[in-house]
Amino acid sequence: MATDSSLYTKVAVSFLPKLNTMARLPLLGRCGGIEGFFRESKKGITAICREFNCLPEMFDRQSALNKAKTEINAIDKHDIRICSVEDYNYPCLLKQCEDTPLILYYKGTLETEHIPHLAIVGTRNASEYYKNRVQDILRELADMKHRLVIVSGLAYGIDITAHSASLQQQFRTYAVLGHGLHTIYPAAHRKTSEKIIAAQGALISEFPTTTPFVPANFLQRNRIIAGLCHATLVAESALKGGAMATARMAVSYNRDVLAIPGKPTDPFSRGCNLLIKENMAALTENGEDIANALGLKYIPPGPVQTSLDIFGVNDREAFVKKLLQTKGCLNIEEISKFLSIPTSELNVILLKLEFEGYILALPGKNYTIN
């Protein structure tokens, strides 16, 4: 095992699909965590597996570690990061879902801000009308001064419309992929994926780079889309398809589902209509319906904007420098709490101060004065 054994063991878990699920967290806890699972003796693993009613043969630890060594090279080459349930930035809503993975690969920024996450999903054969509805709804939410994270799957149709509209309205957006992050599928959406990362969003996957392209993996990733979010909006869908699977996953997680209604004669509206008809989804017509479902209150633009703009960017930079001079070394989350600056804005300020030589960036998103 190489120097950073923790990283190797986290990567290795992704090569053990029957282990890489929240349902196995108690088993790993019994071993003292992910790294402890790989350090445990064969006799110890056998006893622990017996305790949890599973066979030790299900988990070929040595083979997983060997594959992890190769995967680490791909991670470094493609600037891919890894996040485990043991890390501070693992999405908190996912932890509530037993069938979601313990290990996630990502590119970009995974934030832990407690702001509403909304999944927007739908058919790849999206009509212009429903693409426009998605764009209008996100614009309406932005006009109401709400902050959201929009989650989708980077596919053609409704997915890419949701990501593009989110970027336009300056909402952070996450794209959950059904393959390794060394490539982008479909390739036509590569530029959008780069914009997502640049705008403090993220590309997310549970799959290592060596995972083959299998249609079932794209259905499997839908549970992550649903699990990441407080609510799921089905914008346009036939009776069968990935969007309907995501909606059912969201229901199973006890999350809200919303759907835009359509004509009964339109085959790509029948899924939404069925969800509404069977009381699985709330009928949704506009941004206000989304805001109500998420418990968001309208923020008047006048007084609130004035209070937020008391301090300019330069003032915030000065506050950050003064805080670090006083405290020494702080994590980005701690700086955010001290100064009441959202981490999405704080990232930009910290990067600027680092480039100018005022502060030093340390491992684990820690910062100190230079």
Salt bridges, closest charged atoms under 4 A:
GLU35 OE2 - ARG39 NH2 3.24
GLU51 OE1 - ARG30 NE 2.98
ASP87 OD1 - LYS10 NZ 2.95
GLU113 OE2 - ARG147 NH2 2.93
GLU113 OE1 - ARG172 NH2 3.23
GLU128 OE2 - LYS131 NZ 3.43
ASP136 OD2 - ARG133 NH1 3.38
ASP136 OD1 - ARG139 NH1 2.93
GLU206 OE2 - ARG223 NH1 2.61
GLU317 OE2 - LYS352 NZ 3.20
GLU345 OE1 - ARG316 NH1 2.43
GLU356 OE2 - LYS352 NZ 2.68
